[in-house]
Amino acid sequence: MTISDENSIVRIKSFFQFGIVNILRNLLGVIRSKVVALWFGVGGIGIIGQYIAFFNLQSKVIVFGATASMVNSYHMAQEKNWDTQKLFFYHLLIIIIVNTLFTFLYIFNLNFINNILFNSEVNNEFLILILVVGILYSFSTYLEMIIQAQKKFKVLSAGRNFSIIVGLVTCIPCIYYLGLSGILYNLCIVYILSFIFFIFRLKNERIISYRLRLRHDIPILRYIIKVSIIDLLRSFMVIGSLLIGKIIIVKILGMIENGHIQSIWSISNYINVLSTGFMVYYFPIINSKKNLIELQEELNSSFELLIYLLFPLIIIILMFPTFFITLLYTKEFLSMSEYLKILMLAKFLELYYYFYTINFLGRSKFRQFIFLEGWRSVFFILITWFLTKYFQTPGAIWSILLTEVLSVFIVQIILRKELTLILDKQKLYLFLKMLLLLIILVFPPISLLIKILILIMYSILFLNFKFYLNFINLKR
């Protein structure tokens, strides 16, 4: 990538625009976790970890794949001259219907949900708040997706920043006065403010058409439902498998040990601070590319950017796991420091899988997408059950790494028939060189000083420091 060219400048600015949003969002998560660890201990972290796993699935179900279908169908509408106002209306109608059905099912199964997720350790107020947070999230996300589809990235980042900053201010008071339920009240504040912000930014636009002719709108509905169901299936497979994995860990190891595992899982997921921002920018861009040369250029340049910017974060956490665990949680969690290194290696492999899930979905490669997610999800559930049952906590951690190894392997199988999405050899070698360095730093029992020397020598020999120098000059 020539980082000085105009496209690269736009790419980096957009990447960091949403990276800042996610830094604030993750800062909110860091504060919550630190406060819960201090006031409620490992068990409190275990409960919050279960809630996060459930909310990740709940949030996908109640928006019924709108996060993917809104962007995809908006670009399709421009090609086929569909009425975008009808497009927005049908998405809203689907979200209302799904929320209504989900609410009834949830309320009638409160005791089952409490038992299976939390071992009956939370009260009904906490459970009802989970439902309310989900509803508020779905309507806030609906407005966000309209703005993202229109590529109004500055408005999108401004709205998210505004609501999250208020969330940061109100987080500690909510937890102090309301206990663990205060986390959910805090999320209610964030999503209400986000909804209000985007409503006011869209008030001068007529975004919904009520002049519907169902017979003529069937192509629009068919496409929305098709993409939504595929994204929903992905959610059930990926996020659902993670939720099942968490339930298996709680049932076999208990809530306390689940809290230990949740702590390092959360730290490894802070890498998503930039990868999520990358997806917000990259998904509508890769979806709109029609020229093969432009597609290849975007594919290779964006992958290089993703790897070069996230690799230093992974290295820093991997080299100093004790520091990050103490900083973000408490000394109660220090026994997990060696396992955190393994999760950081897994996170690097996940970047490759994550990059291609966006490409498969963005390029409407739905069969390949389902194949990848299906095998990954089934393998994760089975390997988590087996290794956790027979090897306890180490088994649970290794199941995550083995799942990412399998995911990379399956991606390579799929790419044998998807030649237009193959990275050039230079970018693949870059990925493999960085992967080899991480393996060297994780597994041999060597001192920190030796690891630092290896890192310096390896970086001088194999990494392109001009990328970072050009990036610094760009920021100036």
C-alpha positions as CSV (number, residue, x, y, z in Angstrom):
1,M,0.0,0.0,0.0
2,T,1.2,3.5,-0.8
3,I,0.0,5.2,2.2
4,S,0.4,8.7,0.8
5,D,-2.1,8.2,-2.1
6,E,-5.5,9.8,-1.8
7,N,-7.4,6.5,-1.3
8,S,-5.1,5.4,1.5
9,I,-5.6,8.7,3.3
10,V,-9.4,8.3,3.1
11,R,-9.1,4.7,4.2
12,I,-7.0,5.5,7.3
13,K,-9.0,8.5,8.3
14,S,-12.2,6.5,8.1
15,F,-10.6,3.6,10.0
16,F,-9.5,5.9,12.9
17,Q,-12.7,7.8,12.9
18,F,-14.6,4.7,13.9
19,G,-11.6,3.5,15.9
20,I,-12.0,6.5,18.2
21,V,-15.7,5.6,18.6
22,N,-14.7,2.1,19.6
23,I,-12.0,3.3,21.9
24,L,-14.6,5.2,23.9
25,R,-17.0,2.2,23.8
26,N,-14.3,-0.1,25.1
27,L,-13.3,2.5,27.7
28,L,-16.8,2.3,28.9
29,G,-16.5,-1.5,29.1
30,V,-13.1,-1.2,30.9
31,I,-14.6,1.0,33.5
32,R,-17.5,-1.3,34.0
33,S,-15.3,-4.4,34.3
34,K,-12.8,-2.7,36.7
35,V,-15.6,-1.5,39.0
36,V,-17.4,-4.8,39.0
37,A,-14.1,-6.6,39.7
38,L,-13.4,-4.3,42.7
39,W,-16.9,-4.3,44.2
40,F,-18.3,-7.7,43.2
41,G,-15.2,-9.9,42.6
42,V,-14.7,-12.8,40.2
43,G,-18.3,-14.0,40.5
44,G,-19.6,-10.5,39.4
45,I,-17.3,-10.7,36.3
46,G,-18.7,-14.2,35.6
47,I,-22.3,-12.9,35.7
48,I,-21.5,-9.9,33.4
49,G,-19.7,-12.2,31.0
50,Q,-22.8,-14.4,30.7
51,Y,-24.9,-11.3,30.1
52,I,-22.6,-10.0,27.4
53,A,-22.6,-13.4,25.6
54,F,-26.4,-13.4,25.7
55,F,-26.8,-9.8,24.7
56,N,-24.5,-10.4,21.7
57,L,-27.0,-13.0,20.4
58,Q,-30.1,-11.1,21.5
59,S,-29.0,-7.9,19.7
60,K,-28.6,-9.8,16.4
61,V,-32.0,-11.6,16.7
62,I,-34.1,-8.6,17.5
63,V,-32.7,-6.5,14.6
64,F,-33.1,-9.6,12.4
65,G,-29.9,-9.1,10.4
66,A,-30.5,-5.4,9.7
67,T,-26.8,-4.6,10.3
68,A,-26.0,-6.5,7.1
69,S,-29.2,-6.2,5.0
70,M,-29.6,-2.4,5.4
71,V,-26.2,-1.8,3.7
72,N,-26.5,-4.5,1.1
73,S,-30.1,-3.7,0.1
74,Y,-29.4,0.0,0.0
75,H,-26.7,-0.5,-2.7
76,M,-29.0,-3.0,-4.5
77,A,-31.8,-0.3,-4.4
78,Q,-29.5,2.1,-6.2
79,E,-28.8,-0.4,-8.9
80,K,-32.4,-1.5,-9.4
81,N,-34.1,1.9,-8.8
82,W,-36.0,0.6,-5.7
83,D,-37.6,3.2,-3.4
84,T,-35.2,3.5,-0.5
85,Q,-38.0,4.9,1.7
86,K,-39.8,1.6,1.3
87,L,-36.6,-0.2,2.0
88,F,-36.2,1.6,5.4
89,F,-39.9,1.0,6.2
90,Y,-39.7,-2.7,5.7
91,H,-36.6,-3.0,7.9
92,L,-38.5,-1.1,10.6
93,L,-41.5,-3.3,10.3
94,I,-39.4,-6.4,10.6
95,I,-37.7,-5.1,13.7
96,I,-41.0,-4.3,15.4
97,I,-42.4,-7.7,14.6
98,V,-39.3,-9.6,15.8
99,N,-39.1,-7.5,19.0
100,T,-42.7,-8.3,19.8
101,L,-42.3,-12.0,19.3
102,F,-39.0,-12.1,21.2
103,T,-40.5,-10.2,24.1
104,F,-43.3,-12.8,24.5
105,L,-40.9,-15.7,24.3
106,Y,-38.5,-14.1,26.7
107,I,-41.1,-13.2,29.4
108,F,-42.6,-16.7,29.4
109,N,-39.1,-18.3,29.8
110,L,-37.6,-16.1,32.5
111,N,-36.9,-18.9,35.0
112,F,-35.3,-21.1,32.3
113,I,-33.1,-18.2,31.1
114,N,-32.0,-17.5,34.7
115,N,-31.1,-21.1,35.3
116,I,-29.3,-21.9,32.1
117,L,-27.4,-18.6,31.9
118,F,-26.8,-17.5,35.5
119,N,-27.4,-20.6,37.6
120,S,-30.4,-18.7,39.1
121,E,-28.0,-16.2,40.7
122,V,-29.7,-13.0,39.4
123,N,-33.2,-11.5,40.2
124,N,-36.1,-10.7,37.9
125,E,-35.2,-7.0,37.8
126,F,-31.9,-7.9,36.1
127,L,-33.7,-10.2,33.7
128,I,-36.3,-7.6,32.7
129,L,-33.6,-5.0,32.2
130,I,-31.9,-7.3,29.8
131,L,-35.0,-7.3,27.6
132,V,-35.4,-3.5,27.8
133,V,-31.8,-2.8,26.9
134,G,-32.3,-5.0,23.8
135,I,-35.4,-3.2,22.6
136,L,-33.7,0.2,23.0
137,Y,-30.6,-1.1,21.2
138,S,-32.6,-2.4,18.2
139,F,-34.3,1.0,17.4
140,S,-31.0,2.9,18.0
141,T,-29.2,0.5,15.7
142,Y,-32.0,0.8,13.0
143,L,-31.2,4.6,12.7
144,E,-27.5,3.9,12.8
145,M,-27.8,1.5,9.9
146,I,-29.7,4.0,7.7
147,I,-26.8,6.5,8.3
148,Q,-24.2,3.9,7.6
149,A,-25.9,2.8,4.4
150,Q,-25.9,6.4,3.3
151,K,-22.1,6.6,4.1
152,K,-22.6,9.5,6.5
153,F,-19.7,8.4,8.6
154,K,-19.1,11.7,10.4
155,V,-22.7,11.8,11.6
156,L,-22.5,8.1,12.7
157,S,-19.3,8.6,14.7
158,A,-20.6,11.9,16.2
159,G,-23.8,10.2,17.5
160,R,-21.9,7.2,18.9
161,N,-19.3,9.4,20.6
162,F,-22.0,11.6,22.2
163,S,-24.0,8.7,23.7
164,I,-20.9,6.9,24.9
165,I,-19.4,10.0,26.6
166,V,-22.6,10.4,28.6
167,G,-22.4,6.7,29.3
168,L,-18.9,7.1,30.7
169,V,-20.0,9.9,33.0
170,T,-23.0,7.9,34.4
171,C,-21.4,4.5,34.6
172,I,-19.9,4.5,38.1
173,P,-22.8,6.3,39.8
174,C,-25.2,3.7,38.2
175,I,-23.2,0.7,39.5
176,Y,-22.6,2.4,42.9
177,Y,-26.3,3.0,43.6
178,L,-27.9,0.2,41.7
179,G,-25.4,-2.7,41.9
180,L,-24.9,-5.0,38.9
181,S,-28.3,-3.8,37.6
182,G,-26.7,-0.4,37.3
183,I,-24.7,-1.7,34.3
184,L,-28.0,-2.3,32.4
185,Y,-29.5,1.1,33.5
186,N,-26.3,2.7,32.1
187,L,-26.8,0.9,28.8
188,C,-30.4,2.2,28.7
189,I,-29.1,5.7,29.0
190,V,-26.5,5.1,26.1
191,Y,-29.1,3.7,23.7
192,I,-31.8,6.3,24.5
193,L,-29.4,9.2,23.9
194,S,-28.1,7.5,20.7
195,F,-31.7,7.2,19.4
196,I,-32.5,10.8,20.2
197,F,-29.4,12.1,18.5
198,F,-30.0,10.2,15.2
199,I,-33.7,11.1,15.2
200,F,-32.8,14.7,15.2
201,R,-30.2,14.3,12.5
202,L,-32.7,12.6,10.3
203,K,-35.7,14.8,11.1
204,N,-35.4,16.8,7.9
205,E,-35.3,13.6,5.7
206,R,-38.3,11.6,4.7
207,I,-36.8,8.3,5.3
208,I,-40.0,6.1,5.4
209,S,-42.7,5.8,2.7
210,Y,-46.1,4.5,3.8
211,R,-47.4,4.3,0.2
212,L,-46.8,0.6,-0.1
213,R,-47.8,-1.8,-2.8
214,L,-47.0,-5.2,-1.5
215,R,-47.3,-6.9,-4.9
216,H,-44.8,-4.6,-6.5
217,D,-42.5,-4.6,-3.4
218,I,-42.0,-8.3,-3.3
219,P,-38.4,-8.1,-4.9
220,I,-37.4,-5.6,-2.2
221,L,-38.9,-7.8,0.6
222,R,-37.4,-10.9,-0.9
223,Y,-33.9,-9.4,-0.9
224,I,-34.1,-7.9,2.6
225,I,-35.3,-11.2,4.1
226,K,-32.7,-13.2,2.2
227,V,-29.7,-11.2,3.4
228,S,-31.3,-10.8,6.9
229,I,-31.8,-14.5,7.3
230,I,-28.2,-15.2,6.2
231,D,-26.8,-12.7,8.7
232,L,-29.2,-14.1,11.4
233,L,-28.0,-17.6,10.7
234,R,-24.4,-16.4,11.1
235,S,-25.4,-14.9,14.4
236,F,-26.9,-18.1,15.6
237,M,-23.9,-20.0,14.5
238,V,-21.1,-17.7,15.6
239,I,-22.5,-15.8,18.6
240,G,-24.9,-18.7,19.5
241,S,-21.9,-21.1,19.6
242,L,-20.0,-18.6,21.9
243,L,-23.0,-18.5,24.2
244,I,-23.3,-22.3,24.3
245,G,-19.5,-22.4,25.0
246,K,-20.0,-20.0,27.9
247,I,-22.9,-22.1,29.3
248,I,-20.7,-25.2,29.0
249,I,-17.9,-23.5,31.0
250,V,-20.3,-22.4,33.7
251,K,-21.9,-25.8,34.0
252,I,-18.6,-27.6,34.2
253,L,-16.3,-25.1,36.0
254,G,-18.8,-22.8,37.8
255,M,-19.4,-19.1,37.8
256,I,-16.2,-18.2,39.6
257,E,-13.9,-19.9,37.1
258,N,-16.1,-18.5,34.3
259,G,-15.2,-15.1,35.7
260,H,-11.5,-15.8,35.5
261,I,-11.9,-16.9,31.8
262,Q,-14.1,-13.9,31.1
263,S,-11.5,-11.5,32.3
264,I,-8.8,-12.5,29.7
265,W,-11.4,-13.1,27.0
266,S,-12.5,-9.4,27.5
267,I,-8.9,-8.2,27.4
268,S,-8.3,-10.1,24.1
269,N,-11.5,-8.6,22.7
270,Y,-10.2,-5.1,23.2
271,I,-8.4,-5.6,20.0
272,N,-11.8,-5.2,18.4
273,V,-11.5,-1.5,19.3
274,L,-10.1,-1.0,15.8
275,S,-11.3,-4.0,13.9
276,T,-14.9,-3.1,14.5
277,G,-14.2,0.4,13.2
278,F,-12.6,-1.2,10.2
279,M,-15.8,-3.2,9.4
280,V,-18.0,-0.1,9.6
281,Y,-15.8,1.5,6.9
282,Y,-14.9,-1.5,4.9
283,F,-18.2,-3.3,4.5
284,P,-20.1,-0.7,2.4
285,I,-16.9,-0.1,0.4
286,I,-16.2,-3.7,-0.6
287,N,-19.9,-4.2,-1.2
288,S,-19.9,-1.4,-3.8
289,K,-16.8,-2.4,-5.8
290,K,-17.6,-3.7,-9.3
291,N,-14.3,-3.4,-11.1
292,L,-12.0,-6.4,-10.4
293,I,-8.8,-4.3,-10.3
294,E,-10.4,-1.9,-7.8
295,L,-11.6,-4.9,-5.7
296,Q,-8.1,-6.4,-5.6
297,E,-6.5,-3.1,-4.7
298,E,-9.0,-2.5,-1.8
299,L,-8.7,-6.1,-0.6
300,N,-4.9,-6.0,-0.3
301,S,-4.6,-2.4,0.9
302,S,-7.2,-2.8,3.6
303,F,-5.8,-6.2,4.8
304,E,-2.3,-4.7,5.1
305,L,-3.7,-1.7,7.0
306,L,-5.7,-4.0,9.4
307,I,-2.7,-6.2,10.1
308,Y,-0.1,-3.4,10.6
309,L,-2.3,-1.3,12.9
310,L,-3.6,-4.2,15.1
311,F,-0.3,-6.2,15.3
312,P,1.4,-3.7,17.8
313,L,-1.6,-3.9,20.1
314,I,-1.5,-7.7,20.2
315,I,2.2,-7.6,20.8
316,I,2.0,-5.2,23.7
317,I,-0.7,-7.2,25.5
318,L,1.1,-10.5,24.8
319,M,4.4,-9.1,26.2
320,F,2.9,-7.6,29.4
321,P,-0.1,-9.8,30.4
322,T,0.3,-9.3,34.1
323,F,0.3,-5.5,33.8
324,F,-2.9,-5.5,31.8
325,I,-4.7,-7.9,34.0
326,T,-3.8,-5.9,37.1
327,L,-4.7,-2.6,35.4
328,L,-8.1,-3.7,34.0
329,Y,-9.2,-6.1,36.8
330,T,-7.5,-7.0,40.1
331,K,-4.8,-9.3,41.4
332,E,-7.4,-12.0,41.9
333,F,-7.1,-12.7,38.1
334,L,-3.3,-12.9,37.8
335,S,-3.4,-16.7,37.6
336,M,-4.7,-16.2,34.0
337,S,-1.7,-14.3,32.7
338,E,-0.2,-17.2,30.8
339,Y,-3.5,-18.0,29.2
340,L,-3.9,-14.4,28.0
341,K,-0.9,-15.0,25.8
342,I,-2.6,-17.9,24.1
343,L,-5.7,-15.8,23.5
344,M,-3.7,-13.0,21.9
345,L,-2.3,-15.6,19.4
346,A,-5.8,-16.7,18.8
347,K,-6.9,-13.1,18.2
348,F,-4.3,-12.6,15.5
349,L,-5.6,-15.7,13.7
350,E,-9.1,-14.4,14.1
351,L,-8.3,-11.2,12.2
352,Y,-7.7,-13.3,9.1
353,Y,-11.0,-15.2,9.5
354,Y,-12.8,-11.9,10.4
355,F,-11.5,-10.2,7.3
356,Y,-12.9,-12.9,5.0
357,T,-16.3,-13.1,6.7
358,I,-16.7,-9.4,5.8
359,N,-15.6,-10.1,2.3
360,F,-17.9,-13.1,1.8
361,L,-20.9,-11.3,3.1
362,G,-20.0,-8.0,1.4
363,R,-19.6,-9.7,-2.0
364,S,-22.8,-11.8,-1.5
365,K,-20.8,-15.1,-1.3
366,F,-23.5,-16.5,1.0
367,R,-22.8,-20.2,0.5
368,Q,-19.2,-19.8,1.4
369,F,-20.1,-17.6,4.3
370,I,-22.5,-20.2,5.7
371,F,-20.1,-23.0,5.1
372,L,-17.3,-21.2,7.0
373,E,-19.5,-20.1,10.0
374,G,-21.2,-23.5,10.2
375,W,-18.1,-25.6,10.5
376,R,-16.5,-23.0,12.9
377,S,-19.5,-23.0,15.2
378,V,-20.0,-26.7,15.4
379,F,-16.2,-27.3,16.0
380,F,-16.1,-24.7,18.8
381,I,-19.0,-26.2,20.7
382,L,-17.7,-29.7,20.5
383,I,-14.0,-28.9,21.3
384,T,-15.0,-26.6,24.2
385,W,-17.2,-29.3,25.7
386,F,-14.5,-32.0,25.3
387,L,-11.4,-30.0,26.4
388,T,-13.2,-28.2,29.3
389,K,-14.6,-31.5,30.6
390,Y,-11.3,-33.4,30.6
391,F,-8.7,-30.5,31.0
392,Q,-10.7,-27.9,32.9
393,T,-9.6,-24.2,32.4
394,P,-6.6,-25.0,30.2
395,G,-8.9,-26.9,27.9
396,A,-11.4,-24.1,27.7
397,I,-8.6,-21.7,26.6
398,W,-7.0,-24.0,24.1
399,S,-10.4,-24.6,22.5
400,I,-10.5,-21.0,21.4
401,L,-7.0,-21.2,19.8
402,L,-7.8,-24.4,18.0
403,T,-11.1,-23.0,16.7
404,E,-9.2,-20.0,15.1
405,V,-6.6,-22.4,13.5
406,L,-9.5,-24.4,12.0
407,S,-11.2,-21.2,10.8
408,V,-8.0,-20.1,8.9
409,F,-7.8,-23.6,7.3
410,I,-11.4,-23.5,6.1
411,V,-10.9,-20.0,4.7
412,Q,-8.0,-21.3,2.6
413,I,-10.2,-24.2,1.3
414,I,-12.9,-21.8,0.2
415,L,-10.4,-19.5,-1.5
416,R,-9.3,-22.2,-3.8
417,K,-12.6,-21.5,-5.7
418,E,-12.8,-17.8,-5.0
419,L,-9.7,-16.6,-6.9
420,T,-10.8,-12.9,-7.0
421,L,-10.6,-12.7,-3.2
422,I,-7.1,-14.1,-2.8
423,L,-4.6,-11.8,-1.3
424,D,-1.3,-11.3,-3.2
425,K,1.7,-13.3,-2.0
426,Q,3.4,-10.2,-0.4
427,K,0.4,-9.7,2.0
428,L,0.2,-13.4,2.8
429,Y,3.9,-13.6,3.6
430,L,3.4,-10.5,5.9
431,F,0.7,-12.4,7.8
432,L,2.7,-15.6,8.1
433,K,5.8,-13.7,9.3
434,M,3.8,-11.9,12.0
435,L,2.2,-15.2,13.0
436,L,5.6,-16.9,13.3
437,L,6.8,-14.1,15.6
438,L,3.8,-14.5,17.9
439,I,4.3,-18.2,18.2
440,I,7.9,-17.7,19.1
441,L,6.9,-15.1,21.8
442,V,4.1,-17.3,23.2
443,F,5.4,-20.8,23.7
444,P,9.1,-21.1,24.5
445,P,9.7,-20.4,28.2
446,I,12.2,-17.6,27.8
447,S,12.7,-14.3,29.7
448,L,11.1,-11.0,28.9
449,L,14.4,-9.5,27.9
450,I,15.1,-12.3,25.4
451,K,11.6,-11.8,24.0
452,I,12.2,-8.1,23.6
453,L,15.5,-8.8,21.7
454,I,13.8,-11.3,19.5
455,L,11.0,-8.8,18.8
456,I,13.4,-6.0,17.8
457,M,15.6,-8.3,15.6
458,Y,12.6,-9.9,13.9
459,S,11.0,-6.5,13.3
460,I,14.1,-5.1,11.7
461,L,14.5,-8.0,9.4
462,F,10.9,-8.6,8.3
463,L,8.6,-5.7,9.0
464,N,8.1,-2.6,6.9
465,F,8.8,0.4,9.2
466,K,8.1,2.8,6.4
467,F,4.4,2.1,6.9
468,Y,4.5,3.5,10.4
469,L,6.8,6.4,9.4
470,N,4.5,7.4,6.6
471,F,1.5,7.0,8.9
472,I,3.1,9.4,11.4
473,N,3.8,11.9,8.6
474,L,0.2,11.5,7.5
475,K,-1.2,12.3,10.9
476,R,0.9,15.5,11.1
